[in-house]
């Protein structure tokens, strides 16, 4: 596989067909992302909106919130250097 090989995918997001050209190495991840997005959109169908843009917007906001929470959690975990510094400080007590 060449590093710049691409594939043309046809995906459905909330019953809307889209054609995408993606790097061949990213194909599985893109298909997983489509599946995740469709599951989120399906979860928002119960809100009663018949407008697909509403469902897509709610799903996007929900996923973006997860990313923000994940980034916040990642920064709250000390890295290896910080852990070593803490251990050295505790050892010196």
VENGI-V194555 format. One record per backbone hydrogen bond with DSSP energy under -0.5 kcal/mol. NH is the residue of the N-H (numbers start at 0). CO is the residue of the C=O. Records with the same first field share a line. If there is no record, write none. Layout:
# VENGI-V194555
NH->CO  CO
This chain:
# VENGI-V194555
4->1
6->21
8->6  19
10->8  17
12->10  15
13->11
15->12
16->14
17->10
19->8
21->6  19
23->4
25->22
26->22  23
29->25
30->26
31->27
32->28
33->29
34->30
35->31
36->32
37->33
38->34
39->35
40->36
41->37
42->38
43->39  40
44->40  41
46->43
47->44
51->49
53->50
54->50
55->51
56->52
57->53
58->54
59->55
60->56
61->57
62->58
63->59
64->60
65->61
66->62
67->63
68->64
69->65
70->66
71->67
72->68
73->69
74->70
75->71
76->72  73
77->75
82->78
83->79
84->80
85->81
86->82
87->83
88->84
89->85
90->86
91->87
92->89
